[in-house]
Amino acid sequence: MKKNDRQKLAVLKIEELEKKLMEERQGLLKLKMEKETGKLKDLHAYSKKRKDIARIRTLIGEKQYGEQKKGIQ
């Protein structure tokens, strides 16, 4: 995920991020299957996808925390 992609994700709403998260998880499953069958050419793609998922989950958590904090004030 490039820096521009991260900035684009940062402006999305939680619902859109969750949708993107599901898409990334499906992509990870596909990569996992390719890895297990030996068809995966780019061996780093699997770890990159996992990191992308972690970034999206972090953004979701930050946005949820921000909403909770606004609700308290």
Backbone torsions as a table, in degrees:
resi	resn	phi	psi	omega
1	MET	NA	126.6	-178.9
2	LYS	-85.6	166.9	-177.7
3	LYS	-59.7	-39.8	178.9
4	ASN	-62.4	-38.7	178.7
5	ASP	-65.1	-39.1	178.9
6	ARG	-64.9	-39.6	178.9
7	GLN	-66.6	-36.9	177.8
8	LYS	-66.0	-38.1	179.3
9	LEU	-68.0	-33.2	-175.6
10	ALA	-64.8	-24.7	-178.2
11	VAL	-92.7	-5.4	180.0
12	LEU	-75.6	155.9	175.6
13	LYS	-79.1	165.7	-177.5
14	ILE	-59.0	-41.8	-178.9
15	GLU	-62.5	-40.9	179.3
16	GLU	-68.7	-36.6	177.4
17	LEU	-66.1	-39.2	178.6
18	GLU	-65.3	-37.2	176.7
19	LYS	-64.8	-44.1	178.1
20	LYS	-62.9	-38.0	178.2
21	LEU	-61.5	-43.3	178.7
22	MET	-63.7	-40.3	177.8
23	GLU	-62.6	-42.6	179.8
24	GLU	-66.5	-38.0	178.6
25	ARG	-65.8	-38.1	176.7
26	GLN	-65.3	-39.3	176.5
27	GLY	-63.6	-38.1	177.9
28	LEU	-64.3	-41.2	178.5
29	LEU	-62.0	-41.9	178.4
30	LYS	-63.3	-43.5	177.8
31	LEU	-64.2	-37.5	179.6
32	LYS	-63.2	-41.4	178.8
33	MET	-64.8	-42.1	178.7
34	GLU	-64.7	-37.9	179.6
35	LYS	-64.0	-44.1	-177.4
36	GLU	-68.7	-32.7	-179.2
37	THR	-87.5	-5.9	177.7
38	GLY	84.9	12.0	-178.3
39	LYS	-92.5	-7.3	-177.0
40	LEU	-75.0	119.8	-178.8
41	LYS	-84.9	-46.9	-178.6
42	ASP	-92.5	100.3	-175.7
43	LEU	-68.3	-21.3	179.8
44	HIS	-83.1	-12.5	-178.1
45	ALA	-61.7	-36.8	-179.1
46	TYR	-63.7	-47.8	-179.4
47	SER	-70.3	-33.9	176.6
48	LYS	-62.8	-42.7	-179.5
49	LYS	-63.9	-40.2	178.0
50	ARG	-63.1	-40.1	178.3
51	LYS	-67.5	-37.6	177.1
52	ASP	-62.5	-41.3	178.2
53	ILE	-63.2	-41.7	178.8
54	ALA	-63.1	-39.6	178.7
55	ARG	-63.7	-43.2	179.9
56	ILE	-65.0	-43.0	178.7
57	ARG	-62.3	-36.8	177.6
58	THR	-64.5	-44.0	178.8
59	LEU	-61.8	-41.8	178.4
60	ILE	-61.3	-46.1	179.4
61	GLY	-61.5	-41.4	179.5
62	GLU	-64.7	-41.5	-179.7
63	LYS	-68.1	-39.2	177.8
64	GLN	-65.4	-39.9	178.2
65	TYR	-64.1	-41.2	178.8
66	GLY	-62.5	-39.8	178.2
67	GLU	-67.3	-39.7	178.4
68	GLN	-64.8	-40.3	-179.5
69	LYS	-65.5	-38.0	177.3
70	LYS	-66.0	-38.3	-179.7
71	GLY	-66.5	-30.2	-179.0
72	ILE	-73.7	-36.5	-176.6
73	GLN	-77.6	NA	NA
